[in-house]
């Protein structure tokens, strides 16, 4: 196996790990949506989303990564989890 093949394998392993973590985040968002419903809170929380983006930018800076690119990635992830929360909320509403 060449160095390039080994490195590509490492990247694929990391991609799988990232996707696993994104899946965990989506599942956690669905549980959060249920907790919000139970507390009669709105599903969307723009202030919390902004805090997540600020935290991601700080962590990116500490890791030596481009903050704006990391912000963009996290906005995409937030969009994914928003949809999961809304779908979870809709599924519950449809069952009633």
Biopython code that builds the backbone (N, CA, C, O; Angstrom):
import numpy as np
from Bio.PDB.StructureBuilder import StructureBuilder

atoms = [
    (1, "UNK", "N", (0.856, -1.180, 0.000)),
    (1, "UNK", "CA", (0.000, 0.000, 0.000)),
    (1, "UNK", "C", (0.898, 1.238, 0.000)),
    (1, "UNK", "O", (1.819, 1.347, 0.810)),
    (2, "UNK", "N", (0.627, 2.151, -0.899)),
    (2, "UNK", "CA", (1.427, 3.369, -0.977)),
    (2, "UNK", "C", (1.012, 4.339, 0.127)),
    (2, "UNK", "O", (-0.037, 4.191, 0.754)),
    (3, "UNK", "N", (1.862, 5.326, 0.340)),
    (3, "UNK", "CA", (1.528, 6.360, 1.326)),
    (3, "UNK", "C", (0.213, 7.046, 0.963)),
    (3, "UNK", "O", (-0.612, 7.331, 1.832)),
    (4, "UNK", "N", (0.030, 7.305, -0.323)),
    (4, "UNK", "CA", (-1.200, 7.958, -0.757)),
    (4, "UNK", "C", (-2.420, 7.097, -0.455)),
    (4, "UNK", "O", (-3.433, 7.607, 0.023)),
    (5, "UNK", "N", (-2.335, 5.809, -0.725)),
    (5, "UNK", "CA", (-3.452, 4.910, -0.415)),
    (5, "UNK", "C", (-3.741, 4.901, 1.080)),
    (5, "UNK", "O", (-4.900, 4.923, 1.496)),
    (6, "UNK", "N", (-2.693, 4.868, 1.877)),
    (6, "UNK", "CA", (-2.860, 4.880, 3.331)),
    (6, "UNK", "C", (-3.530, 6.175, 3.788)),
    (6, "UNK", "O", (-4.430, 6.154, 4.627)),
    (7, "UNK", "N", (-3.084, 7.300, 3.229)),
    (7, "UNK", "CA", (-3.664, 8.591, 3.593)),
    (7, "UNK", "C", (-5.118, 8.702, 3.145)),
    (7, "UNK", "O", (-5.955, 9.248, 3.864)),
    (8, "UNK", "N", (-5.410, 8.187, 1.965)),
    (8, "UNK", "CA", (-6.801, 8.189, 1.501)),
    (8, "UNK", "C", (-7.678, 7.334, 2.414)),
    (8, "UNK", "O", (-8.822, 7.689, 2.701)),
    (9, "UNK", "N", (-7.138, 6.219, 2.861)),
    (9, "UNK", "CA", (-7.872, 5.384, 3.807)),
    (9, "UNK", "C", (-8.122, 6.104, 5.117)),
    (9, "UNK", "O", (-9.198, 5.981, 5.704)),
    (10, "UNK", "N", (-7.136, 6.852, 5.575)),
    (10, "UNK", "CA", (-7.294, 7.629, 6.811)),
    (10, "UNK", "C", (-8.369, 8.702, 6.635)),
    (10, "UNK", "O", (-9.184, 8.919, 7.531)),
    (11, "UNK", "N", (-8.370, 9.368, 5.484)),
    (11, "UNK", "CA", (-9.383, 10.394, 5.206)),
    (11, "UNK", "C", (-10.775, 9.763, 5.167)),
    (11, "UNK", "O", (-11.730, 10.329, 5.699)),
    (12, "UNK", "N", (-10.889, 8.591, 4.537)),
    (12, "UNK", "CA", (-12.189, 7.916, 4.490)),
    (12, "UNK", "C", (-12.662, 7.552, 5.898)),
    (12, "UNK", "O", (-13.842, 7.702, 6.216)),
    (13, "UNK", "N", (-11.748, 7.077, 6.736)),
    (13, "UNK", "CA", (-12.100, 6.739, 8.124)),
    (13, "UNK", "C", (-12.593, 7.994, 8.853)),
    (13, "UNK", "O", (-13.582, 7.942, 9.584)),
    (14, "UNK", "N", (-11.904, 9.115, 8.652)),
    (14, "UNK", "CA", (-12.312, 10.363, 9.296)),
    (14, "UNK", "C", (-13.667, 10.834, 8.773)),
    (14, "UNK", "O", (-14.488, 11.329, 9.546)),
    (15, "UNK", "N", (-13.912, 10.685, 7.460)),
    (15, "UNK", "CA", (-15.211, 11.048, 6.895)),
    (15, "UNK", "C", (-16.331, 10.230, 7.535)),
    (15, "UNK", "O", (-17.392, 10.760, 7.863)),
    (16, "UNK", "N", (-16.080, 8.942, 7.706)),
    (16, "UNK", "CA", (-17.090, 8.088, 8.343)),
    (16, "UNK", "C", (-17.339, 8.531, 9.788)),
    (16, "UNK", "O", (-18.479, 8.542, 10.252)),
    (17, "UNK", "N", (-16.279, 8.889, 10.483)),
    (17, "UNK", "CA", (-16.416, 9.365, 11.863)),
    (17, "UNK", "C", (-17.208, 10.675, 11.898)),
    (17, "UNK", "O", (-18.074, 10.852, 12.754)),
    (18, "UNK", "N", (-16.917, 11.589, 10.973)),
    (18, "UNK", "CA", (-17.656, 12.848, 10.914)),
    (18, "UNK", "C", (-19.136, 12.606, 10.665)),
    (18, "UNK", "O", (-19.986, 13.209, 11.320)),
    (19, "UNK", "N", (-19.446, 11.722, 9.720)),
    (19, "UNK", "CA", (-20.847, 11.417, 9.433)),
    (19, "UNK", "C", (-21.536, 10.768, 10.627)),
    (19, "UNK", "O", (-22.710, 11.028, 10.890)),
    (20, "UNK", "N", (-20.808, 9.926, 11.345)),
    (20, "UNK", "CA", (-21.368, 9.340, 12.559)),
    (20, "UNK", "C", (-21.695, 10.400, 13.595)),
    (20, "UNK", "O", (-22.737, 10.336, 14.247)),
    (21, "UNK", "N", (-20.807, 11.375, 13.748)),
    (21, "UNK", "CA", (-21.043, 12.463, 14.706)),
    (21, "UNK", "C", (-22.199, 13.357, 14.258)),
    (21, "UNK", "O", (-22.993, 13.802, 15.086)),
    (22, "UNK", "N", (-22.298, 13.617, 12.967)),
    (22, "UNK", "CA", (-23.424, 14.408, 12.472)),
    (22, "UNK", "C", (-24.731, 13.671, 12.743)),
    (22, "UNK", "O", (-25.723, 14.286, 13.132)),
    (23, "UNK", "N", (-24.733, 12.358, 12.539)),
    (23, "UNK", "CA", (-25.921, 11.563, 12.856)),
    (23, "UNK", "C", (-26.275, 11.647, 14.332)),
    (23, "UNK", "O", (-27.450, 11.765, 14.682)),
    (24, "UNK", "N", (-25.284, 11.588, 15.191)),
    (24, "UNK", "CA", (-25.535, 11.730, 16.635)),
    (24, "UNK", "C", (-26.132, 13.096, 16.946)),
    (24, "UNK", "O", (-27.040, 13.216, 17.768)),
    (25, "UNK", "N", (-25.606, 14.134, 16.272)),
    (25, "UNK", "CA", (-26.099, 15.490, 16.513)),
    (25, "UNK", "C", (-27.557, 15.609, 16.082)),
    (25, "UNK", "O", (-28.357, 16.228, 16.783)),
    (26, "UNK", "N", (-27.912, 15.026, 14.941)),
    (26, "UNK", "CA", (-29.295, 15.058, 14.465)),
    (26, "UNK", "C", (-30.210, 14.339, 15.454)),
    (26, "UNK", "O", (-31.296, 14.828, 15.766)),
    (27, "UNK", "N", (-29.779, 13.195, 15.941)),
    (27, "UNK", "CA", (-30.597, 12.465, 16.923)),
    (27, "UNK", "C", (-30.747, 13.274, 18.208)),
    (27, "UNK", "O", (-31.822, 13.284, 18.807)),
    (28, "UNK", "N", (-29.692, 13.945, 18.634)),
    (28, "UNK", "CA", (-29.767, 14.790, 19.833)),
    (28, "UNK", "C", (-30.723, 15.961, 19.590)),
    (28, "UNK", "O", (-31.459, 16.360, 20.493)),
    (29, "UNK", "N", (-30.711, 16.510, 18.377)),
    (29, "UNK", "CA", (-31.614, 17.615, 18.048)),
    (29, "UNK", "C", (-33.069, 17.155, 18.111)),
    (29, "UNK", "O", (-33.940, 17.900, 18.561)),
    (30, "UNK", "N", (-33.328, 15.944, 17.667)),
    (30, "UNK", "CA", (-34.696, 15.414, 17.755)),
    (30, "UNK", "C", (-35.130, 15.283, 19.210)),
    (30, "UNK", "O", (-36.269, 15.593, 19.558)),
    (31, "UNK", "N", (-34.209, 14.818, 20.057)),
    (31, "UNK", "CA", (-34.535, 14.726, 21.494)),
    (31, "UNK", "C", (-34.737, 16.116, 22.087)),
    (31, "UNK", "O", (-35.611, 16.315, 22.932)),
    (32, "UNK", "N", (-33.921, 17.085, 21.639)),
    (32, "UNK", "CA", (-34.075, 18.464, 22.114)),
    (32, "UNK", "C", (-35.433, 19.018, 21.701)),
    (32, "UNK", "O", (-36.079, 19.725, 22.473)),
    (33, "UNK", "N", (-35.865, 18.698, 20.485)),
    (33, "UNK", "CA", (-37.177, 19.157, 20.018)),
    (33, "UNK", "C", (-38.280, 18.610, 20.913)),
    (33, "UNK", "O", (-39.231, 19.320, 21.241)),
    (34, "UNK", "N", (-38.151, 17.357, 21.303)),
    (34, "UNK", "CA", (-39.153, 16.762, 22.203)),
    (34, "UNK", "C", (-39.142, 17.465, 23.552)),
    (34, "UNK", "O", (-40.200, 17.728, 24.123)),
    (35, "UNK", "N", (-37.955, 17.772, 24.065)),
    (35, "UNK", "CA", (-37.852, 18.474, 25.349)),
    (35, "UNK", "C", (-38.446, 19.881, 25.241)),
    (35, "UNK", "O", (-39.104, 20.354, 26.167)),
    (36, "UNK", "N", (-38.212, 20.541, 24.115)),
    (36, "UNK", "CA", (-38.784, 21.874, 23.915)),
    (36, "UNK", "C", (-40.311, 21.803, 23.876)),
    (36, "UNK", "O", (-40.995, 22.630, 24.479)),
    (37, "UNK", "N", (-40.838, 20.805, 23.161)),
    (37, "UNK", "CA", (-42.298, 20.650, 23.112)),
    (37, "UNK", "C", (-42.856, 20.420, 24.506)),
    (37, "UNK", "O", (-43.873, 21.004, 24.881)),
    (38, "UNK", "N", (-42.187, 19.565, 25.271)),
    (38, "UNK", "CA", (-42.651, 19.260, 26.628)),
    (38, "UNK", "C", (-42.645, 20.504, 27.502)),
    (38, "UNK", "O", (-43.467, 20.629, 28.409)),
    (39, "UNK", "N", (-41.725, 21.425, 27.238)),
    (39, "UNK", "CA", (-41.621, 22.660, 28.012)),
    (39, "UNK", "C", (-42.398, 23.807, 27.361)),
    (39, "UNK", "O", (-42.293, 24.954, 27.794)),
    (40, "UNK", "N", (-43.186, 23.492, 26.308)),
    (40, "UNK", "CA", (-43.952, 24.497, 25.566)),
    (40, "UNK", "C", (-43.073, 25.620, 25.031)),
    (40, "UNK", "O", (-43.452, 26.791, 25.058)),
    (41, "UNK", "N", (-41.898, 25.246, 24.548)),
    (41, "UNK", "CA", (-40.958, 26.213, 23.971)),
    (41, "UNK", "C", (-40.993, 26.089, 22.454)),
    (41, "UNK", "O", (-41.319, 25.026, 21.926)),
    (42, "UNK", "N", (-40.660, 27.169, 21.748)),
    (42, "UNK", "CA", (-40.581, 27.068, 20.283)),
    (42, "UNK", "C", (-39.431, 26.158, 19.872)),
    (42, "UNK", "O", (-38.411, 26.068, 20.556)),
    (43, "UNK", "N", (-39.615, 25.491, 18.750)),
    (43, "UNK", "CA", (-38.580, 24.583, 18.267)),
    (43, "UNK", "C", (-37.322, 25.344, 17.876)),
    (43, "UNK", "O", (-36.215, 24.954, 18.247)),
    (44, "UNK", "N", (-37.491, 26.439, 17.123)),
    (44, "UNK", "CA", (-36.334, 27.213, 16.683)),
    (44, "UNK", "C", (-35.874, 28.154, 17.795)),
    (44, "UNK", "O", (-36.684, 28.772, 18.485)),
    (45, "UNK", "N", (-34.558, 28.247, 17.948)),
    (45, "UNK", "CA", (-33.964, 29.106, 18.975)),
    (45, "UNK", "C", (-32.782, 29.845, 18.348)),
    (45, "UNK", "O", (-31.639, 29.408, 18.480)),
    (46, "UNK", "N", (-33.051, 30.968, 17.663)),
    (46, "UNK", "CA", (-31.983, 31.694, 16.978)),
    (46, "UNK", "C", (-30.835, 32.119, 17.899)),
    (46, "UNK", "O", (-29.679, 32.128, 17.476)),
    (47, "UNK", "N", (-31.137, 32.465, 19.135)),
    (47, "UNK", "CA", (-30.066, 32.861, 20.064)),
    (47, "UNK", "C", (-29.125, 31.693, 20.340)),
    (47, "UNK", "O", (-27.909, 31.875, 20.401)),
    (48, "UNK", "N", (-29.679, 30.502, 20.507)),
    (48, "UNK", "CA", (-28.852, 29.318, 20.732)),
    (48, "UNK", "C", (-28.033, 28.990, 19.485)),
    (48, "UNK", "O", (-26.859, 28.630, 19.580)),
    (49, "UNK", "N", (-28.660, 29.118, 18.320)),
    (49, "UNK", "CA", (-27.941, 28.871, 17.078)),
    (49, "UNK", "C", (-26.759, 29.835, 16.939)),
    (49, "UNK", "O", (-25.666, 29.424, 16.551)),
    (50, "UNK", "N", (-26.974, 31.108, 17.254)),
    (50, "UNK", "CA", (-25.891, 32.100, 17.180)),
    (50, "UNK", "C", (-24.773, 31.751, 18.158)),
    (50, "UNK", "O", (-23.595, 31.930, 17.848)),
    (51, "UNK", "N", (-25.141, 31.255, 19.335)),
    (51, "UNK", "CA", (-24.128, 30.854, 20.317)),
    (51, "UNK", "C", (-23.301, 29.676, 19.789)),
    (51, "UNK", "O", (-22.089, 29.621, 19.999)),
    (52, "UNK", "N", (-23.951, 28.749, 19.114)),
    (52, "UNK", "CA", (-23.238, 27.607, 18.527)),
    (52, "UNK", "C", (-22.233, 28.099, 17.483)),
    (52, "UNK", "O", (-21.097, 27.627, 17.439)),
    (53, "UNK", "N", (-22.652, 29.041, 16.652)),
    (53, "UNK", "CA", (-21.765, 29.576, 15.613)),
    (53, "UNK", "C", (-20.584, 30.310, 16.245)),
    (53, "UNK", "O", (-19.448, 30.146, 15.802)),
    (54, "UNK", "N", (-20.840, 31.113, 17.269)),
    (54, "UNK", "CA", (-19.742, 31.815, 17.951)),
    (54, "UNK", "C", (-18.756, 30.822, 18.562)),
    (54, "UNK", "O", (-17.542, 30.997, 18.459)),
    (55, "UNK", "N", (-19.285, 29.783, 19.195)),
    (55, "UNK", "CA", (-18.420, 28.769, 19.806)),
    (55, "UNK", "C", (-17.593, 28.058, 18.739)),
    (55, "UNK", "O", (-16.402, 27.815, 18.935)),
    (56, "UNK", "N", (-18.217, 27.726, 17.615)),
    (56, "UNK", "CA", (-17.503, 27.055, 16.530)),
    (56, "UNK", "C", (-16.393, 27.947, 15.986)),
    (56, "UNK", "O", (-15.300, 27.463, 15.692)),
    (57, "UNK", "N", (-16.663, 29.249, 15.850)),
    (57, "UNK", "CA", (-15.649, 30.174, 15.349)),
    (57, "UNK", "C", (-14.477, 30.265, 16.323)),
    (57, "UNK", "O", (-13.321, 30.305, 15.903)),
    (58, "UNK", "N", (-14.769, 30.297, 17.604)),
    (58, "UNK", "CA", (-13.707, 30.340, 18.617)),
    (58, "UNK", "C", (-12.866, 29.071, 18.560)),
    (58, "UNK", "O", (-11.637, 29.136, 18.583)),
    (59, "UNK", "N", (-13.521, 27.929, 18.488)),
    (59, "UNK", "CA", (-12.797, 26.655, 18.411)),
    (59, "UNK", "C", (-11.978, 26.561, 17.133)),
    (59, "UNK", "O", (-10.866, 26.032, 17.141)),
    (60, "UNK", "N", (-12.525, 27.074, 16.036)),
    (60, "UNK", "CA", (-11.783, 27.081, 14.767)),
    (60, "UNK", "C", (-10.519, 27.916, 14.906)),
    (60, "UNK", "O", (-9.438, 27.497, 14.491)),
    (61, "UNK", "N", (-10.661, 29.087, 15.487)),
    (61, "UNK", "CA", (-9.508, 29.968, 15.670)),
    (61, "UNK", "C", (-8.446, 29.275, 16.516)),
    (61, "UNK", "O", (-7.259, 29.324, 16.191)),
    (62, "UNK", "N", (-8.872, 28.629, 17.599)),
    (62, "UNK", "CA", (-7.929, 27.921, 18.483)),
    (62, "UNK", "C", (-7.247, 26.762, 17.756)),
    (62, "UNK", "O", (-6.103, 26.421, 18.057)),
    (63, "UNK", "N", (-7.954, 26.159, 16.801)),
    (63, "UNK", "CA", (-7.407, 25.019, 16.058)),
    (63, "UNK", "C", (-6.619, 25.450, 14.820)),
    (63, "UNK", "O", (-6.067, 24.616, 14.102)),
    (64, "UNK", "N", (-6.576, 26.757, 14.581)),
    (64, "UNK", "CA", (-5.856, 27.250, 13.413)),
    (64, "UNK", "C", (-6.591, 27.021, 12.108)),
    (64, "UNK", "O", (-5.973, 26.913, 11.049)),
    (65, "UNK", "N", (-7.917, 26.948, 12.184)),
    (65, "UNK", "CA", (-8.750, 26.741, 10.995)),
    (65, "UNK", "C", (-9.412, 28.062, 10.598)),
    (65, "UNK", "O", (-9.600, 28.937, 11.443)),
    (66, "UNK", "N", (-9.763, 28.209, 9.331)),
    (66, "UNK", "CA", (-10.410, 29.452, 8.889)),
    (66, "UNK", "C", (-11.806, 29.592, 9.508)),
    (66, "UNK", "O", (-12.689, 28.769, 9.265)),
    (67, "UNK", "N", (-11.986, 30.634, 10.302)),
    (67, "UNK", "CA", (-13.242, 30.817, 11.039)),
    (67, "UNK", "C", (-14.464, 30.882, 10.129)),
    (67, "UNK", "O", (-15.482, 30.246, 10.404)),
    (68, "UNK", "N", (-14.364, 31.646, 9.051)),
    (68, "UNK", "CA", (-15.527, 31.825, 8.174)),
    (68, "UNK", "C", (-15.946, 30.497, 7.539)),
    (68, "UNK", "O", (-17.139, 30.214, 7.426)),
    (69, "UNK", "N", (-14.990, 29.699, 7.131)),
    (69, "UNK", "CA", (-15.324, 28.393, 6.550)),
    (69, "UNK", "C", (-15.990, 27.492, 7.584)),
    (69, "UNK", "O", (-16.948, 26.785, 7.272)),
    (70, "UNK", "N", (-15.486, 27.518, 8.802)),
    (70, "UNK", "CA", (-16.078, 26.696, 9.865)),
    (70, "UNK", "C", (-17.478, 27.195, 10.189)),
    (70, "UNK", "O", (-18.384, 26.394, 10.418)),
    (71, "UNK", "N", (-17.661, 28.513, 10.210)),
    (71, "UNK", "CA", (-19.014, 29.059, 10.415)),
    (71, "UNK", "C", (-19.963, 28.521, 9.331)),
    (71, "UNK", "O", (-21.077, 28.092, 9.628)),
    (72, "UNK", "N", (-19.506, 28.552, 8.080)),
    (72, "UNK", "CA", (-20.343, 28.058, 6.981)),
    (72, "UNK", "C", (-20.727, 26.599, 7.184)),
    (72, "UNK", "O", (-21.882, 26.222, 6.982)),
    (73, "UNK", "N", (-19.764, 25.782, 7.582)),
    (73, "UNK", "CA", (-20.033, 24.358, 7.833)),
    (73, "UNK", "C", (-21.063, 24.215, 8.946)),
    (73, "UNK", "O", (-21.989, 23.412, 8.835)),
    (74, "UNK", "N", (-20.907, 24.982, 10.010)),
    (74, "UNK", "CA", (-21.834, 24.860, 11.131)),
    (74, "UNK", "C", (-23.224, 25.379, 10.788)),
    (74, "UNK", "O", (-24.214, 24.858, 11.302)),
    (75, "UNK", "N", (-23.322, 26.400, 9.926)),
    (75, "UNK", "CA", (-24.656, 26.827, 9.494)),
    (75, "UNK", "C", (-25.343, 25.713, 8.709)),
    (75, "UNK", "O", (-26.553, 25.523, 8.831)),
    (76, "UNK", "N", (-24.579, 24.981, 7.908)),
    (76, "UNK", "CA", (-25.157, 23.843, 7.184)),
    (76, "UNK", "C", (-25.626, 22.762, 8.162)),
    (76, "UNK", "O", (-26.707, 22.196, 7.999)),
    (77, "UNK", "N", (-24.816, 22.486, 9.162)),
    (77, "UNK", "CA", (-25.180, 21.475, 10.158)),
    (77, "UNK", "C", (-26.410, 21.930, 10.945)),
    (77, "UNK", "O", (-27.300, 21.129, 11.231)),
    (78, "UNK", "N", (-26.455, 23.201, 11.288)),
    (78, "UNK", "CA", (-27.625, 23.728, 12.001)),
    (78, "UNK", "C", (-28.871, 23.585, 11.125)),
    (78, "UNK", "O", (-29.939, 23.233, 11.624)),
    (79, "UNK", "N", (-28.743, 23.853, 9.835)),
    (79, "UNK", "CA", (-29.883, 23.673, 8.935)),
    (79, "UNK", "C", (-30.368, 22.232, 8.917)),
    (79, "UNK", "O", (-31.570, 21.970, 8.916)),
    (80, "UNK", "N", (-29.433, 21.311, 8.902)),
    (80, "UNK", "CA", (-29.768, 19.891, 8.934)),
    (80, "UNK", "C", (-30.499, 19.538, 10.227)),
    (80, "UNK", "O", (-31.504, 18.826, 10.196)),
    (81, "UNK", "N", (-30.007, 20.025, 11.351)),
    (81, "UNK", "CA", (-30.647, 19.698, 12.627)),
    (81, "UNK", "C", (-31.969, 20.441, 12.786)),
    (81, "UNK", "O", (-32.893, 19.920, 13.410)),
    (82, "UNK", "N", (-32.077, 21.652, 12.232)),
    (82, "UNK", "CA", (-33.365, 22.357, 12.248)),
    (82, "UNK", "C", (-34.435, 21.524, 11.569)),
    (82, "UNK", "O", (-35.532, 21.337, 12.094)),
    (83, "UNK", "N", (-34.086, 21.022, 10.375)),
    (83, "UNK", "CA", (-35.059, 20.203, 9.644)),
    (83, "UNK", "C", (-35.420, 18.947, 10.443)),
    (83, "UNK", "O", (-36.580, 18.536, 10.459)),
    (84, "UNK", "N", (-34.443, 18.346, 11.097)),
    (84, "UNK", "CA", (-34.720, 17.147, 11.899)),
    (84, "UNK", "C", (-35.650, 17.487, 13.053)),
    (84, "UNK", "O", (-36.568, 16.724, 13.357)),
    (85, "UNK", "N", (-35.420, 18.634, 13.702)),
    (85, "UNK", "CA", (-36.298, 19.051, 14.798)),
    (85, "UNK", "C", (-37.715, 19.308, 14.292)),
    (85, "UNK", "O", (-38.693, 18.886, 14.908)),
    (86, "UNK", "N", (-37.810, 20.009, 13.157)),
    (86, "UNK", "CA", (-39.125, 20.323, 12.612)),
    (86, "UNK", "C", (-39.848, 19.059, 12.158)),
    (86, "UNK", "O", (-41.058, 18.933, 12.345)),
    (87, "UNK", "N", (-39.109, 18.122, 11.563)),
    (87, "UNK", "CA", (-39.726, 16.854, 11.163)),
    (87, "UNK", "C", (-40.204, 16.095, 12.388)),
    (87, "UNK", "O", (-41.288, 15.512, 12.379)),
    (88, "UNK", "N", (-39.394, 16.100, 13.449)),
    (88, "UNK", "CA", (-39.799, 15.424, 14.683)),
    (88, "UNK", "C", (-41.044, 16.090, 15.259)),
    (88, "UNK", "O", (-41.943, 15.404, 15.744)),
    (89, "UNK", "N", (-41.105, 17.403, 15.212)),
    (89, "UNK", "CA", (-42.270, 18.113, 15.716)),
    (89, "UNK", "C", (-43.498, 17.816, 14.873)),
    (89, "UNK", "O", (-44.593, 17.629, 15.404)),
    (90, "UNK", "N", (-43.312, 17.773, 13.546)),
    (90, "UNK", "CA", (-44.420, 17.471, 12.648)),
    (90, "UNK", "C", (-44.920, 16.065, 12.809)),
    (90, "UNK", "O", (-46.124, 15.818, 12.740)),
    (91, "UNK", "N", (-44.011, 15.133, 13.024)),
    (91, "UNK", "CA", (-44.387, 13.731, 13.204)),
    (91, "UNK", "C", (-45.241, 13.573, 14.449)),
    (91, "UNK", "O", (-46.209, 12.813, 14.453)),
    (92, "UNK", "N", (-44.884, 14.290, 15.505)),
    (92, "UNK", "CA", (-45.667, 14.221, 16.740)),
    (92, "UNK", "C", (-47.026, 14.843, 16.527)),
    (92, "UNK", "O", (-48.040, 14.308, 16.975)),
    (93, "UNK", "N", (-47.051, 16.001, 15.827)),
    (93, "UNK", "CA", (-48.315, 16.676, 15.580)),
    (93, "UNK", "C", (-49.245, 15.805, 14.740)),
    (93, "UNK", "O", (-50.455, 15.783, 14.965)),
    (94, "UNK", "N", (-48.671, 15.081, 13.762)),
    (94, "UNK", "CA", (-49.478, 14.219, 12.900)),
    (94, "UNK", "C", (-50.051, 13.037, 13.667)),
    (94, "UNK", "O", (-51.112, 12.528, 13.304)),
    (95, "UNK", "N", (-49.366, 12.586, 14.730)),
    (95, "UNK", "CA", (-49.816, 11.436, 15.495)),
    (95, "UNK", "C", (-50.969, 11.799, 16.419)),
    (95, "UNK", "O", (-51.707, 10.923, 16.873)),
    (96, "UNK", "N", (-51.123, 13.073, 16.695)),
    (96, "UNK", "CA", (-52.181, 13.509, 17.633)),
    (96, "UNK", "C", (-53.524, 13.553, 17.000)),
    (96, "UNK", "O", (-54.505, 13.898, 17.658)),
]
sb = StructureBuilder()
sb.init_structure("model")
sb.init_model(0)
sb.init_chain("A")
sb.init_seg("    ")
for serial, (resi, resn, name, xyz) in enumerate(atoms, 1):
    if name == "N":
        sb.init_residue(resn, " ", resi, " ")
    sb.init_atom(name, np.array(xyz, "f"), 0.0, 1.0, " ", f" {name:<3s}", serial, name[0])
structure = sb.get_structure()
